[in-house]
Amino acid sequence: MCYADIATEYDGTVTAFCYCGWVEYGHNTESADAAAYAHQNAPDDIDDDAPATA
């Protein structure tokens, strides 16, 4: 599970980032919040080689 957040830069733009390494630059506060929320709540990638569970 990811934990995304936002940070305001010196130039007034807002960066959305996550501790997993994901980052998006050049947002305003609203769009950065939306991007962080979407990243944090995105389903985890499923490995094609992983066995299916029922």
Order of alpha helices (4+ residues) and beta strands (2+ residues): beta-beta-beta-alpha
